[in-house]
Amino acid sequence: MNLVRSGGAGDKGIDLKGWWKLPSRESSSAQAENVRVLVQCKAEAKKLGPRTLRELEGSMHRS
């Protein structure tokens, strides 16, 4: 996994972004598949509720 910190003003809610290189499902000689990864960090003392999940969904949609 290759991630870059992108948090800060104007980050659209995304704190880390990058790529996750997954091995091919077919054979070992096939190309690896790259999957886009977006991360939103939270520091909460209680369980995350629906509002937090909606914020994350909105961040993913905007980026």
Secondary structure, DSSP 8 states (H G I E B T S, - for coil): -EEEE--STT-TT-SEEEEEEE--SS-TTS--EEEEEEE-----SS---HHHHHHHHHHHHH-
